[in-house]
Amino acid sequence: MSENLLRQQLQLMQFGMQFTAGQVQVLVQRFWTEELAKPRYADPKRLIHHGFRVYSQGDEDGIIQEIFKRIGVQDRTFIEFGVANGNECNTAKLLLEGWRGLWIEGSPELADSIRRTLGSFLGEKGPLKFKKAIVNAQNVNDLFASAGLTGEIDLLSIDIDYNDYWVWKAVDSVRPRVVVIEYNAIFRPPMSLTVPYDANKSWDGTSYGGASLEALVRLGRSKGYRIVGCSFSGVNAFFVRDDLCGEHFIEPATSDEHYEPVRYYFAAQSGHPPRFGQHVEV
């Protein structure tokens, strides 16, 4: 099935109600299977084969799991900002696996939702610290430090849809082993672009925002990180600190090698709406 045909069928479903949600899942799964059978994806080191979704937007949960399977975990600590209400983010699954960390969200309504529904994770003895704040290049390090998170952590996840490049550039109070950051996939390599920094601006719902993959690869290289993969949907890029990479990942570590195009429909697969909450290990 061609990608264009899949797009057309999904558009028909959206605007003409021609397909059921179950049929859309079948179409997306069929495209996923056929795409991964192509020679580009043959190398077993390519992370995209390991992708799956629990609470992430797309296949990020599985890719993150595989990265740490290859490089090991230090103390199971994370920071994620831009978590919305916490139901669909890159670290909710980790909380259920015994990790601890910090969430930051700037929306008052979403912050209230987190406090209201995730009280069992919060508090002095809870594994999750939460701050309501709009993250920018000026306050990012202070926010981390005020939560007691400095030095080496396992994972940093950045998802603010606009100033992502500039905020990552400013981070120097923590030294993550792994960084997950959104890229703007409409700008294919070798384009190296980002929006100008403006602490008062945020995503307006259009394609204007964020940075190209090549821009993030160059920034990561300057900070001592190597790109190791991208999500199939063309949303998130994954970086691992140079000293941890070894021979675990696809080379060369370039945007050309790892770029995945816009497939936002893959991240928006139908199914039960995500809702994060307390579980009991048995």
BANULUM-97487 format. One record per residue: residue in three letters; z, x, y of N, C-alpha, C, O in turn. Coordinates in steps of 0.1 Angstrom, whole numbers, padded with zeros to 4 digits, always signed. Layout:
<mifis>
AlaZXYZXYZXYZXY;...
</mifis>
This chain:
<mifis>
Met+0000+0009-0012+0000+0000+0000+0000+0009+0012+0008+0018+0014;Ser-0009+0006+0022-0010+0014+0034+0001+0010+0043+0006-0001+0043;Glu+0006+0020+0052+0016+0017+0061+0011+0006+0071+0019-0002+0075;Asn-0001+0007+0075-0007-0003+0084-0006-0017+0078-0002-0027+0085;Leu-0009-0018+0065-0008-0031+0058+0006-0036+0058+0009-0048+0060;Leu+0015-0027+0055+0029-0031+0054+0034-0036+0068+0041-0047+0069;Arg+0030-0029+0079+0034-0033+0092+0028-0047+0095+0035-0056+0100;Gln+0016-0050+0091+0009-0063+0094+0017-0074+0087+0019-0085+0092;Gln+0021-0071+0074+0028-0081+0066+0042-0084+0072+0046-0096+0073;Leu+0048-0074+0077+0061-0075+0083+0060-0083+0096+0069-0091+0099;Gln+0050-0080+0103+0048-0088+0116+0045-0102+0113+0050-0111+0120;Leu+0037-0105+0103+0035-0119+0099+0048-0126+0096+0050-0138+0099;Met+0056-0119+0088+0069-0125+0085+0077-0128+0097+0084-0139+0098;Gln+0077-0119+0107+0086-0120+0119+0081-0131+0128+0089-0139+0133;Phe+0068-0132+0129+0062-0142+0139+0057-0154+0133+0057-0165+0139;Gly+0052-0154+0120+0047-0165+0114+0055-0171+0102+0051-0181+0096;Met+0066-0164+0099+0074-0169+0088+0067-0170+0075+0068-0180+0068;Gln+0058-0160+0073+0049-0161+0061+0056-0156+0048+0052-0159+0037;Phe+0067-0148+0050+0073-0141+0039+0088-0144+0039+0094-0145+0050;Thr+0094-0145+0027+0109-0146+0027+0115-0133+0028+0108-0122+0027;Ala+0128-0132+0031+0135-0120+0032+0134-0112+0019+0133-0099+0020;Gly+0135-0118+0008+0134-0111-0005+0120-0105-0007+0119-0094-0012;Gln+0110-0112-0002+0096-0106-0003+0095-0094+0006+0088-0085+0002;Val+0101-0094+0017+0100-0083+0026+0107-0071+0020+0102-0060+0020;Gln+0118-0073+0013+0125-0062+0006+0116-0056-0005+0115-0044-0006;Val+0109-0064-0012+0100-0060-0022+0089-0051-0016+0085-0041-0021;Leu+0083-0056-0004+0073-0049+0003+0077-0035+0007+0071-0025+0005;Val+0089-0035+0013+0095-0022+0018+0098-0013+0007+0095-0001+0008;Gln+0104-0018-0004+0107-0009-0015+0094-0004-0022+0094+0008-0026;Arg+0084-0012-0022+0071-0007-0028+0065+0004-0019+0060+0014-0025;Phe+0065+0002-0006+0060+0012+0003+0068+0025+0001+0063+0036+0001;Trp+0082+0024+0001+0091+0035+0000+0087+0043-0013+0086+0056-0013;Thr+0086+0036-0024+0083+0043-0037+0069+0050-0037+0068+0062-0041;Glu+0059+0044-0031+0046+0050-0031+0045+0061-0021+0039+0071-0024;Glu+0053+0060-0010+0053+0071+0000+0060+0084-0006+0055+0095-0004;Leu+0071+0082-0013+0078+0093-0018+0071+0100-0030+0075+0111-0034;Ala+0061+0093-0035+0053+0099-0046+0042+0109-0041+0036+0115-0049;Lys+0041+0110-0028+0031+0118-0022+0035+0133-0023+0047+0136-0023;Pro+0025+0142-0023+0029+0157-0025+0039+0162-0015+0047+0171-0018;Arg+0038+0156-0002+0048+0161+0008+0062+0160+0004+0070+0168+0008;Tyr+0065+0151-0004+0079+0148-0008+0083+0154-0022+0093+0150-0028;Ala+0074+0162-0028+0076+0167-0041+0088+0176-0043+0094+0177-0054;Asp+0091+0184-0033+0101+0195-0034+0115+0188-0036+0119+0180-0028;Pro+0122+0192-0047+0135+0185-0049+0146+0188-0039+0156+0182-0038;Lys+0143+0198-0030+0152+0201-0020+0151+0191-0008+0160+0191+0001;Arg+0141+0183-0008+0139+0174+0003+0149+0163+0003+0151+0156-0008;Leu+0157+0162+0013+0168+0153+0013+0165+0138+0012+0173+0130+0007;Ile+0153+0134+0016+0150+0120+0017+0150+0113+0004+0152+0101+0004;His+0149+0120-0007+0150+0114-0020+0164+0109-0023+0166+0100-0032;His+0174+0114-0016+0188+0110-0019+0193+0100-0009+0205+0096-0010;Gly+0184+0094-0001+0189+0084+0009+0192+0071+0003+0186+0066-0006;Phe+0203+0065+0008+0207+0051+0005+0216+0046+0016+0221+0054+0024;Arg+0218+0033+0016+0225+0027+0027+0238+0020+0021+0236+0012+0012;Val+0249+0023+0027+0261+0015+0024+0265+0008+0038+0264-0005+0038;Tyr+0268+0016+0048+0271+0010+0061+0262+0017+0072+0263+0013+0083;Ser+0254+0026+0068+0245+0033+0078+0233+0023+0082+0231+0013+0075;Gln+0226+0027+0093+0215+0019+0097+0204+0019+0087+0197+0009+0085;Gly+0201+0030+0081+0191+0032+0071+0196+0039+0059+0205+0035+0053;Asp+0190+0051+0056+0193+0058+0044+0203+0070+0047+0204+0079+0039;Glu+0209+0069+0059+0218+0081+0063+0230+0083+0054+0233+0095+0052;Asp+0236+0073+0049+0247+0075+0040+0244+0084+0029+0252+0093+0026;Gly+0233+0081+0022+0230+0090+0011+0226+0104+0014+0230+0113+0007;Ile+0219+0106+0025+0215+0119+0030+0228+0127+0034+0229+0139+0030;Ile+0237+0121+0041+0249+0128+0044+0257+0132+0032+0262+0143+0031;Gln+0258+0123+0022+0265+0126+0010+0258+0138+0003+0265+0147-0002;Glu+0245+0139+0002+0238+0150-0004+0240+0163+0003+0241+0173-0003;Ile+0240+0163+0016+0242+0175+0024+0255+0181+0020+0256+0193+0018;Phe+0266+0173+0020+0279+0178+0017+0281+0182+0002+0289+0191-0001;Lys+0273+0176-0006+0273+0180-0020+0268+0194-0021+0272+0202-0030;Arg+0258+0198-0013+0252+0211-0013+0260+0222-0006+0261+0233-0011;Ile+0266+0218+0005+0273+0229+0013+0289+0228+0011+0296+0237+0016;Gly+0294+0217+0005+0308+0216+0004+0314+0210+0016+0308+0209+0027;Val+0327+0205+0014+0334+0199+0025+0346+0207+0028+0352+0213+0020;Gln+0350+0208+0041+0361+0216+0046+0374+0208+0045+0382+0209+0036;Asp+0376+0199+0055+0388+0191+0056+0385+0176+0058+0395+0169+0061;Arg+0373+0172+0056+0369+0158+0057+0373+0152+0070+0379+0141+0071;Thr+0368+0158+0081+0370+0153+0094+0356+0150+0101+0346+0157+0098;Phe+0356+0140+0109+0344+0136+0116+0346+0131+0130+0358+0127+0133;Ile+0336+0131+0138+0336+0124+0151+0323+0117+0152+0312+0123+0149;Glu+0323+0104+0156+0311+0097+0158+0312+0089+0171+0322+0082+0173;Phe+0302+0089+0179+0303+0081+0191+0290+0073+0192+0279+0078+0189;Gly+0291+0061+0197+0281+0051+0197+0281+0043+0184+0271+0041+0178;Val+0293+0038+0180+0295+0032+0167+0294+0017+0168+0295+0010+0157;Ala+0291+0011+0180+0290-0003+0181+0304-0010+0176+0314-0005+0180;Asn+0303-0020+0167+0315-0026+0162+0320-0019+0149+0330-0024+0143;Gly+0314-0009+0145+0318-0001+0133+0312-0006+0120+0314+0000+0110;Asn+0305-0017+0121+0299-0023+0108+0287-0015+0103+0283-0017+0092;Glu+0281-0008+0112+0268-0001+0109+0268+0012+0116+0262+0013+0127;Cys+0274+0022+0109+0274+0035+0115+0274+0046+0104+0274+0042+0092;Asn+0274+0059+0108+0273+0069+0098+0285+0074+0091+0285+0083+0082;Thr+0297+0069+0096+0310+0074+0090+0319+0064+0084+0329+0067+0079;Ala+0315+0051+0084+0323+0041+0078+0325+0044+0063+0336+0042+0058;Lys+0314+0047+0057+0315+0050+0042+0325+0062+0040+0333+0062+0030;Leu+0325+0072+0049+0334+0083+0047+0349+0079+0048+0357+0085+0041;Leu+0352+0070+0057+0366+0065+0058+0371+0059+0045+0382+0061+0041;Leu+0362+0052+0038+0366+0047+0025+0367+0058+0014+0373+0055+0003;Glu+0362+0069+0017+0363+0081+0008+0374+0090+0011+0375+0102+0006;Gly+0383+0086+0020+0394+0095+0024+0393+0104+0035+0401+0113+0038;Trp+0382+0103+0043+0380+0111+0054+0388+0106+0066+0393+0095+0065;Arg+0390+0114+0077+0396+0109+0089+0388+0114+0101+0381+0124+0100;Gly+0390+0107+0112+0382+0112+0123+0384+0103+0135+0393+0095+0137;Leu+0374+0104+0144+0374+0097+0157+0362+0089+0159+0350+0094+0157;Trp+0363+0077+0164+0352+0069+0168+0353+0067+0183+0365+0065+0188;Ile+0342+0067+0190+0342+0064+0205+0331+0053+0207+0320+0055+0202;Glu+0334+0043+0215+0325+0033+0218+0328+0028+0233+0339+0026+0236;Gly+0317+0027+0241+0319+0023+0255+0319+0009+0258+0324+0005+0269;Ser+0314+0000+0250+0313-0014+0252+0327-0021+0251+0333-0019+0240;Pro+0332-0027+0261+0345-0034+0260+0346-0044+0249+0356-0045+0241;Glu+0335-0052+0247+0335-0062+0237+0335-0056+0223+0343-0060+0214;Leu+0327-0046+0221+0327-0039+0208+0340-0032+0205+0344-0031+0193;Ala+0345-0026+0215+0358-0019+0214+0369-0029+0209+0377-0026+0201;Asp+0369-0040+0215+0379-0051+0212+0377-0055+0197+0387-0057+0190;Ser+0364-0056+0193+0361-0060+0179+0367-0049+0169+0373-0053+0159;Ile+0365-0037+0172+0371-0026+0164+0386-0027+0163+0391-0026+0152;Arg+0392-0028+0174+0407-0029+0174+0412-0041+0167+0422-0041+0160;Arg+0404-0052+0168+0409-0065+0162+0407-0065+0147+0415-0070+0140;Thr+0396-0059+0142+0393-0060+0128+0396-0048+0119+0397-0049+0107;Leu+0399-0037+0126+0401-0025+0118+0415-0019+0120+0417-0007+0120;Gly+0424-0028+0123+0438-0023+0126+0444-0015+0114+0452-0006+0117;Ser+0440-0018+0102+0446-0011+0090+0442+0004+0090+0448+0012+0084;Phe+0431+0007+0097+0427+0021+0098+0432+0029+0110+0433+0041+0111;Leu+0437+0021+0120+0441+0027+0133+0457+0029+0132+0463+0027+0122;Gly+0462+0033+0144+0476+0036+0145+0479+0051+0142+0471+0059+0138;Glu+0492+0054+0144+0496+0068+0143+0493+0074+0130+0489+0086+0129;Lys+0495+0067+0119+0494+0072+0106+0480+0068+0099+0477+0072+0088;Gly+0472+0061+0107+0459+0057+0102+0449+0069+0102+0451+0078+0109;Pro+0439+0068+0094+0429+0079+0093+0419+0079+0105+0412+0088+0107;Leu+0419+0068+0112+0409+0066+0123+0415+0066+0137+0424+0058+0139;Lys+0411+0074+0146+0414+0074+0160+0403+0067+0167+0391+0070+0164;Phe+0406+0059+0177+0395+0052+0184+0398+0053+0199+0409+0052+0204;Lys+0387+0056+0207+0387+0056+0221+0376+0048+0227+0364+0049+0222;Lys+0379+0039+0236+0369+0032+0244+0365+0041+0256+0373+0043+0265;Ala+0353+0046+0256+0348+0054+0266+0333+0055+0265+0327+0055+0255;Ile+0327+0057+0277+0312+0060+0277+0311+0075+0278+0316+0082+0287;Val+0305+0081+0267+0305+0095+0266+0294+0101+0274+0282+0096+0274;Asn+0297+0112+0281+0286+0119+0289+0289+0134+0288+0299+0138+0282;Ala+0280+0142+0294+0281+0156+0293+0294+0162+0299+0299+0173+0296;Gln+0299+0154+0309+0311+0159+0316+0324+0157+0308+0334+0164+0309;Asn+0325+0146+0301+0338+0142+0295+0338+0144+0280+0349+0142+0274;Val+0327+0148+0274+0327+0148+0259+0338+0157+0253+0344+0153+0243;Asn+0339+0169+0258+0349+0178+0252+0363+0174+0255+0372+0176+0246;Asp+0366+0168+0266+0379+0163+0269+0383+0151+0260+0394+0150+0255;Leu+0373+0143+0257+0375+0132+0248+0379+0137+0234+0388+0131+0227;Phe+0372+0147+0229+0375+0152+0216+0389+0158+0216+0397+0156+0207;Ala+0392+0166+0226+0405+0173+0227+0417+0164+0228+0427+0166+0222;Ser+0415+0153+0235+0425+0143+0237+0429+0136+0224+0440+0130+0223;Ala+0419+0136+0215+0422+0130+0201+0427+0140+0191+0429+0137+0180;Gly+0429+0153+0196+0434+0163+0187+0424+0169+0178+0427+0176+0168;Leu+0411+0168+0182+0400+0173+0174+0393+0185+0181+0386+0182+0190;Thr+0396+0197+0177+0389+0209+0182+0386+0218+0171+0391+0216+0160;Gly+0378+0228+0174+0375+0238+0164+0365+0232+0153+0357+0224+0156;Glu+0366+0237+0141+0357+0233+0130+0360+0219+0125+0372+0215+0122;Ile+0350+0210+0125+0351+0197+0118+0339+0196+0109+0330+0205+0110;Asp+0339+0187+0100+0328+0186+0090+0316+0179+0096+0305+0184+0094;Leu+0317+0168+0104+0306+0161+0108+0307+0156+0122+0317+0151+0126;Leu+0296+0157+0130+0295+0151+0143+0283+0142+0143+0272+0147+0140;Ser+0284+0129+0146+0273+0120+0147+0272+0114+0161+0281+0109+0167;Ile+0260+0116+0167+0257+0113+0181+0246+0101+0181+0235+0103+0176;Asp+0250+0090+0187+0241+0079+0188+0244+0071+0200+0251+0060+0200;Ile+0239+0076+0212+0241+0069+0224+0227+0064+0231+0227+0059+0242;Asp+0216+0067+0224+0203+0061+0227+0197+0066+0240+0187+0060+0245;Tyr+0203+0075+0247+0197+0080+0260+0200+0094+0262+0191+0102+0262;Asn+0212+0098+0265+0216+0112+0269+0220+0120+0257+0227+0130+0259;Asp+0215+0117+0245+0220+0124+0233+0218+0139+0234+0227+0147+0231;Tyr+0206+0143+0238+0203+0157+0239+0213+0164+0248+0218+0175+0244;Trp+0216+0159+0260+0224+0166+0270+0239+0166+0266+0246+0175+0268;Val+0243+0156+0259+0257+0155+0254+0259+0166+0243+0269+0173+0243;Trp+0249+0166+0233+0251+0177+0223+0250+0190+0229+0258+0199+0225;Lys+0242+0193+0239+0241+0205+0246+0255+0209+0252+0259+0221+0252;Ala+0262+0199+0257+0275+0202+0264+0286+0204+0254+0297+0210+0258;Val+0285+0200+0241+0296+0201+0232+0299+0215+0229+0291+0223+0224;Asp+0312+0219+0231+0316+0233+0228+0331+0233+0223+0336+0244+0220;Ser+0337+0222+0223+0351+0222+0219+0353+0220+0204+0364+0223+0198;Val+0342+0216+0197+0342+0215+0183+0330+0222+0177+0320+0224+0184;Arg+0332+0227+0165+0321+0234+0158+0318+0227+0145+0323+0231+0134;Pro+0310+0216+0145+0307+0208+0133+0299+0217+0123+0291+0225+0126;Arg+0302+0214+0111+0294+0219+0100+0280+0212+0099+0270+0218+0096;Val+0280+0199+0102+0268+0191+0101+0268+0182+0114+0278+0177+0119;Val+0256+0181+0119+0253+0172+0131+0242+0162+0127+0232+0166+0123;Val+0245+0150+0130+0235+0139+0129+0232+0134+0143+0242+0130+0150;Ile+0220+0133+0147+0216+0129+0160+0203+0121+0160+0194+0125+0153;Glu+0203+0110+0168+0190+0103+0169+0179+0110+0176+0182+0117+0186;Tyr+0167+0109+0172+0156+0114+0179+0146+0103+0182+0146+0092+0176;Asn+0138+0105+0192+0128+0095+0196+0114+0099+0189+0107+0108+0193;Ala+0112+0092+0178+0100+0095+0169+0087+0092+0175+0077+0096+0169;Ile+0086+0085+0187+0073+0083+0192+0067+0096+0197+0054+0097+0199;Phe+0075+0106+0200+0070+0119+0204+0070+0129+0192+0080+0134+0188;Arg+0058+0130+0187+0056+0139+0175+0056+0153+0179+0052+0157+0190;Pro+0059+0162+0169+0057+0176+0172+0043+0180+0175+0034+0173+0170;Pro+0041+0189+0185+0050+0199+0190+0056+0194+0204+0062+0203+0211;Met+0056+0182+0207+0061+0177+0220+0076+0180+0221+0084+0175+0212;Ser+0080+0186+0231+0095+0190+0233+0099+0183+0246+0098+0189+0257;Leu+0104+0171+0245+0107+0162+0256+0121+0156+0255+0126+0153+0244;Thr+0128+0154+0266+0139+0145+0267+0140+0139+0280+0134+0143+0290;Val+0147+0128+0281+0149+0121+0294+0157+0130+0303+0166+0138+0298;Pro+0155+0130+0316+0164+0137+0325+0178+0132+0324+0181+0121+0321;Tyr+0188+0141+0326+0202+0137+0324+0206+0129+0336+0204+0132+0348;Asp+0213+0118+0333+0219+0109+0343+0230+0102+0336+0228+0093+0327;Ala+0242+0106+0340+0254+0101+0333+0256+0085+0335+0263+0079+0327;Asn+0249+0080+0345+0251+0065+0348+0240+0057+0341+0240+0045+0343;Lys+0231+0063+0334+0220+0055+0327+0223+0054+0312+0229+0062+0306;Ser+0217+0043+0307+0218+0040+0293+0205+0034+0288+0196+0031+0296;Trp+0204+0032+0275+0192+0027+0269+0189+0013+0275+0198+0004+0275;Asp+0177+0010+0278+0173-0003+0284+0165-0012+0273+0160-0022+0277;Gly+0166-0007+0261+0159-0015+0250+0145-0012+0248+0138-0019+0240;Thr+0139-0003+0256+0125+0001+0254+0124+0014+0247+0134+0019+0241;Ser+0112+0020+0246+0110+0033+0239+0114+0044+0248+0112+0056+0244;Tyr+0119+0042+0260+0123+0053+0269+0137+0056+0267+0146+0048+0270;Gly+0139+0068+0262+0153+0073+0260+0153+0084+0249+0144+0085+0241;Gly+0164+0091+0249+0166+0101+0239+0157+0113+0240+0152+0116+0251;Ala+0155+0120+0229+0147+0133+0229+0138+0133+0217+0141+0127+0207;Ser+0127+0141+0218+0119+0143+0207+0125+0152+0197+0135+0159+0200;Leu+0120+0152+0184+0126+0160+0174+0125+0175+0177+0134+0183+0175;Glu+0113+0179+0183+0111+0193+0186+0122+0198+0196+0127+0209+0196;Ala+0125+0189+0206+0135+0193+0216+0148+0195+0210+0155+0205+0213;Leu+0152+0187+0200+0165+0188+0193+0165+0200+0184+0175+0207+0183;Val+0154+0203+0178+0153+0215+0169+0155+0228+0178+0162+0237+0173;Arg+0149+0228+0189+0151+0240+0198+0165+0241+0203+0171+0252+0203;Leu+0171+0229+0206+0185+0229+0211+0194+0234+0199+0203+0242+0201;Gly+0192+0228+0187+0200+0231+0176+0199+0246+0173+0210+0253+0170;Arg+0187+0252+0174+0186+0266+0171+0194+0275+0181+0200+0285+0177;Ser+0194+0270+0194+0202+0278+0204+0217+0277+0201+0224+0285+0206;Lys+0221+0266+0194+0235+0264+0192+0239+0269+0178+0251+0268+0174;Gly+0230+0275+0170+0233+0280+0157+0231+0270+0146+0239+0271+0136;Tyr+0222+0260+0147+0220+0250+0137+0206+0249+0133+0196+0253+0141;Arg+0204+0246+0120+0190+0245+0114+0188+0230+0110+0196+0224+0104;Ile+0176+0225+0114+0172+0212+0109+0170+0212+0094+0164+0221+0089;Val+0175+0202+0087+0174+0202+0072+0167+0189+0068+0164+0188+0056;Gly+0165+0179+0077+0159+0167+0072+0159+0156+0083+0166+0157+0093;Cys+0152+0145+0080+0152+0133+0089+0153+0121+0080+0149+0121+0068;Ser+0158+0110+0086+0158+0098+0078+0144+0092+0077+0135+0095+0085;Phe+0142+0085+0066+0129+0079+0063+0124+0070+0074+0112+0069+0077;Ser+0133+0063+0081+0129+0054+0092+0125+0061+0105+0121+0054+0114;Gly+0127+0074+0106+0123+0081+0118+0133+0079+0129+0130+0077+0141;Val+0146+0078+0125+0157+0075+0135+0166+0087+0137+0168+0091+0148;Asn+0171+0092+0126+0181+0103+0127+0176+0116+0122+0169+0117+0112;Ala+0180+0127+0128+0178+0141+0123+0191+0147+0119+0202+0144+0124;Phe+0190+0156+0109+0202+0162+0103+0201+0177+0105+0191+0183+0102;Phe+0212+0182+0110+0213+0197+0112+0225+0202+0105+0236+0196+0105;Val+0224+0214+0100+0235+0221+0093+0236+0235+0100+0227+0242+0103;Arg+0249+0239+0101+0252+0252+0108+0245+0263+0100+0246+0263+0087;Asp+0240+0273+0107+0232+0284+0100+0239+0291+0089+0234+0293+0078;Asp+0252+0293+0091+0260+0301+0081+0262+0293+0068+0267+0299+0058;Leu+0259+0281+0068+0261+0272+0056+0249+0269+0048+0249+0264+0037;Cys+0237+0272+0054+0225+0267+0049+0221+0274+0036+0216+0267+0026;Gly+0222+0287+0035+0218+0294+0023+0204+0291+0020+0195+0290+0028;Glu+0202+0288+0007+0188+0283+0002+0189+0269-0003+0182+0265-0012;His+0198+0261+0004+0200+0247-0001+0189+0237+0004+0188+0226-0002;Phe+0182+0241+0014+0173+0231+0021+0159+0236+0022+0156+0248+0021;Ile+0150+0226+0025+0136+0229+0027+0134+0239+0039+0140+0237+0049;Glu+0125+0248+0037+0120+0257+0047+0105+0255+0049+0099+0251+0039;Pro+0100+0258+0061+0107+0263+0073+0115+0252+0080+0112+0240+0078;Ala+0125+0256+0087+0134+0246+0095+0127+0243+0108+0132+0248+0119;Thr+0116+0236+0107+0108+0232+0119+0107+0217+0121+0109+0210+0111;Ser+0103+0213+0132+0101+0199+0134+0088+0194+0127+0088+0183+0122;Asp+0078+0203+0126+0066+0200+0118+0069+0197+0104+0064+0187+0098;Glu+0078+0204+0098+0081+0203+0084+0090+0190+0081+0088+0184+0071;His+0099+0187+0090+0108+0176+0087+0106+0163+0095+0113+0153+0092;Tyr+0097+0163+0104+0094+0151+0111+0091+0139+0103+0082+0140+0094;Glu+0097+0127+0105+0093+0115+0099+0090+0105+0110+0097+0104+0120;Pro+0078+0098+0109+0074+0089+0120+0082+0077+0121+0091+0074+0114;Val+0078+0069+0131+0085+0056+0134+0083+0047+0122+0072+0043+0119;Arg+0094+0043+0115+0094+0033+0105+0106+0024+0107+0114+0023+0098;Tyr+0108+0019+0119+0121+0012+0122+0123+0000+0113+0134-0005+0111;Tyr+0112-0006+0108+0113-0017+0099+0120-0014+0086+0126-0022+0080;Phe+0120-0001+0082+0127+0003+0070+0142+0003+0073+0150-0001+0064;Ala+0147+0007+0085+0161+0007+0088+0166-0008+0089+0178-0010+0087;Ala+0157-0017+0092+0161-0031+0094+0158-0040+0081+0155-0051+0083;Gln+0160-0034+0069+0157-0042+0057+0167-0054+0057+0178-0053+0062;Ser+0162-0064+0051+0170-0076+0050+0180-0074+0039+0180-0065+0031;Gly+0190-0084+0038+0201-0083+0029+0213-0089+0035+0212-0095+0046;His+0224-0087+0029+0237-0092+0035+0240-0085+0048+0238-0072+0048;Pro+0244-0091+0058+0248-0084+0071+0259-0075+0068+0268-0079+0061;Pro+0259-0063+0073+0270-0053+0071+0283-0058+0077+0283-0063+0089;Arg+0294-0056+0070+0307-0058+0076+0317-0048+0070+0319-0048+0058;Phe+0322-0039+0078+0332-0029+0074+0346-0034+0074+0349-0042+0082;Gly+0354-0030+0064+0368-0035+0063+0376-0027+0053+0370-0018+0047;Gln+0388-0031+0051+0397-0024+0042+0393-0027+0028+0390-0038+0024;His+0394-0017+0019+0392-0019+0005+0403-0011-0002+0410-0003+0003;Val+0406-0015-0015+0416-0009-0023+0410-0001-0034+0402-0007-0042;Glu+0414+0011-0036+0408+0019-0047+0416+0015-0060+0428+0015-0060;Val+0409+0013-0070+0415+0008-0083+0410+0017-0094+0415+0015-0106;
</mifis>
